[in-house]
Amino acid sequence: MLRVYLDHAATTPVRPEVVEEMLPYFTEKFGNPSSIYRIGWENRSVLDDARDRIAAQLAADSSEIIFTSGGSEADNLAIKGYALANQKRGKHIITTSVEHHAVLDTAKYMEKLGFEVTFLPVDEYGLVSPKQLAEAIRPDTILVSIMYANNEVGTIMPIKELAKVAREARVAFHTDAVQAGGSLSLDVQDLGVDMLSLSAHKFYGPKGVGLLYVRKGIRLDPLIHGGGQERRRRAGTENVPGIVGMAKALELANAEREENMRRITALRDKLILGLRDRIPEIKLNGHPTQRLPNNVNISIKYIEGESLLLNLDMKGIAASSGSACTSGSLEPSHVLLAMGVPHEIAHGSLRLTLGRETTEEEIDYVLAELPPIVEKLRAMSPLYQE
Ligand SMILES: *Cc1c(COP(=O)(O)O)cnc(C)c1O
């Protein structure tokens, strides 16, 4: 039986080149970058070097990179850190109803702290428009947070245009670019964003390390107090192996981005067309073209996503019914519901996300195995009988 991993939106394997670059920093080069002896301060320059390499990939300055424990912390720091440091100017925040929970739940927490949050609705493809954003901005708006690409349905937001609206209104703009990392351009000058979150494990780097890009002049309160690391914006001894690994992973991802994306897009489209040919009454969720090259999200009428996943697992296929965080609960995805997908159809949704190691053979295998599973489950469904 083939083992087919199609959940790259949840996490990716660490590339061997990345592991190799990280290994010395666990053992012989273990020093604390803040120490005054050689084994320590040598790691200070390793850290500076990794920061420079990462900044270069984002067209940012090294002083604008704050290392974090991952995407969730970066999102929390952007929203809580910015809102708390700038609340004298206003207490209104704008985000969308399709964000990852790291943004959504942080925004809801800010409401408890006395901030007011507007959750912009999306259209049937999961998009918000620049016009919608412009109309939502008020004199007391201080921050906008809109994701670059959606982790469930893959829809790519018009970030450049949205950031421009915020800039013209003199409102700070943050984007959760965690799903875009490795797939889309992360040039912060071109995008025009003030803050941007990334997580290494979504682009073949290690888990537990990420970053927040923060444009010069933006003030943030730290979430974690203690030492003076990260220019006093994030205390704690730095994750040196993780940061070195993230730098390597980002360089590799960007260098191979265009070639990889071309190959993966072709496989994605083969999968979408093949499923449409073989399974009646399915619907592609998300935007037909303005979507991540590796994302397939379909609703399959009359069946439950959970039973589909279990049956796929028995065939060696790893997939998701939405985001890893929402699966496991019986609530349908907040993203699909926000896009106007009815409850009963949102329940039968399946997310397949391809990666750099995905082969045509694997896609053929899924196209052979998935349709009979759907047929079997539909045959047992009382809804389908009617
Ligand atoms: C995975 C993900 C996160 C969370 O990143 P972690 O590093 O796992 O904390 C945040 N936002 C999006 C869009 C994601 O896909």
The ligand as an SDF file (V2000), in Angstrom:
LIG
                    3D

 15 15  0  0  0  0  0  0  0  0999 V2000
   -0.3250   26.8440   10.7810 C   0  0  0  0  0  0  0  0  0  0  0  0
   -0.8870   28.2320   10.7750 C   0  0  0  0  0  0  0  0  0  0  0  0
   -0.7300   29.0770   11.8880 C   0  0  0  0  0  0  0  0  0  0  0  0
   -0.0930   28.6170   13.1710 C   0  0  0  0  0  0  0  0  0  0  0  0
    1.2720   28.4010   13.0470 O   0  0  0  0  0  0  0  0  0  0  0  0
    2.0280   27.5330   14.1820 P   0  0  0  0  0  0  0  0  0  0  0  0
    3.4650   27.6910   13.8500 O   0  0  0  0  0  0  0  0  0  0  0  0
    1.5500   26.1250   14.0030 O   0  0  0  0  0  0  0  0  0  0  0  0
    1.6690   28.1220   15.4920 O   0  0  0  0  0  0  0  0  0  0  0  0
   -1.2240   30.3600   11.8030 C   0  0  0  0  0  0  0  0  0  0  0  0
   -1.8450   30.8060   10.6980 N   0  0  0  0  0  0  0  0  0  0  0  0
   -2.0030   30.0240    9.6110 C   0  0  0  0  0  0  0  0  0  0  0  0
   -2.6840   30.5820    8.4020 C   0  0  0  0  0  0  0  0  0  0  0  0
   -1.5440   28.7140    9.6200 C   0  0  0  0  0  0  0  0  0  0  0  0
   -1.7300   27.9410    8.5500 O   0  0  0  0  0  0  0  0  0  0  0  0
  1  2  1  0
  2  3  1  0
  2 14  2  0
  3  4  1  0
  3 10  2  0
  4  5  1  0
  5  6  1  0
  6  7  2  0
  6  8  1  0
  6  9  1  0
 10 11  1  0
 11 12  2  0
 12 13  1  0
 12 14  1  0
 14 15  1  0
M  END
$$$$
